[in-house]
């Protein structure tokens, strides 16, 4: 755990999140600055700088696939994209973004989704895992 890492603080429950999924190694939650409705982050519970630093890389992506399948059922997206650049927060994270038809732009603008709707979205995805 890194003391000043916002994701480590979420893992240790010092900060809240809109949880979608959790197992012993990974946590998935909605991005509070979403690019699309349902924009989810999947992070390892141990602090690693980049996605490619995570030792159980295959299990990490299997977790992302589990979330993707739940999103397909819950949100019926046109397609789903993944981003792993991880520049804003120095903790490995996979962005999973379910896109609707018409959301084909490479980097969509940040959406303003209120807490109540974020809770509903997280629950909708969670129920389909």
N, C-alpha and C positions, 0 to 999 in steps of 0.2 A: 504494500500500500504506500502510495505517495501522499503525504500530508496535504499538499496544495493542489492535488488533482481533483477536479470536480467529479469525475466518474468514480474515483476511489471513494469519495465522500458519499456518493449515491449507493455504492455497493455496501458501505458500512452503515447505511441508513441515517447518516448525518444530514443528508438532503433527500427530499422526496422525489419520486418519479412516477410516471404513468406506466406501470409495469405491464408488459405483454407476456413475458415468459422468463422462467428462471430454472436453472438446474445447478448442480454443484460447481460447474466451471464457468458458466456464462449467464449473463443477464441481458434481456431485451426490453427496451422501453421506448415510448414515443419521444421523438425530438420535440422540444418545446419551441423550437424555431423551425417548424416544418416547411419543406419545399412543396410537399403534396400532402393530401389528407392520408393519414396512416403512416407517414414517414417514421420509420423505426430504426433505432440504433441497437446493434448487438455488440456487447463488450465482454472481454474475458474478466473474470473476477480477480485475477492476479494482474498486476500492473505490467504491461508491456508497451513499448513505445509505438510500434507499428504492427499491423495485422500480420505481416510476414515474420514477426518475431515470436508469435504465439506457437509454442511447441506442438500442441495438439491441433494443428492447422486444419486437418481434415474434419475433426469433430466440430471445430469452430464453424466451418462452412456448412456442415450438416445441420447445425443449429440454425444458421441463416436460411437454409432450405426449408426447415420445419416452419419457420415464421412465414416464408414465402407461400407455402402451401396453405397455411391458415389465412393469409391475406387474399389468396385467390378465391377461397370459399366465402370469406366475410365481406370483401369489398368489390369482387368481380372486376379487377382492373383490366385495362387493355394490354398492358405489359408491365414488367417490374424491372427496375434498374438497381444496380449496386455501385456504391462508391466507397473507396477505402483510403482516400488520400490522408485523412486524419491530421490536418494542419491546425485546426482551431483548438482542439483539445489534445494534449500530448499523451494519450492513452489509446491503444488500439481500438478501433471501432469500425464496424461495417454499417453503412447507411443502406437501408432497404426502402426503396421508394416505389409504391404501387401507383402506376400512372393511368389516368383516364384518357380516353380518346381526346385529342386536342392539347394534351400535356406532353407534347413531343420535344419541347425545347430542352436543350442540353442541361442548363441549370435554371430551374424554375425560380421565380421570385419567392421570398419567404411569405408564407400565409399566416394570417392572424386567426388562430383557432382558440376559442375560450376553453377554460379548464373543464367545464361541464362536457363539452363536446370531445375534448381529449380523453376524459374518463370513459365516455361512451364508445369511442373508437378503440381504446385499449381493451375494453370488455368484449367488444365485438370480435376482435382478432383473437383474444385469449380463449373465447368459447369455441373457436375452430381449430385449436391445437390438439 
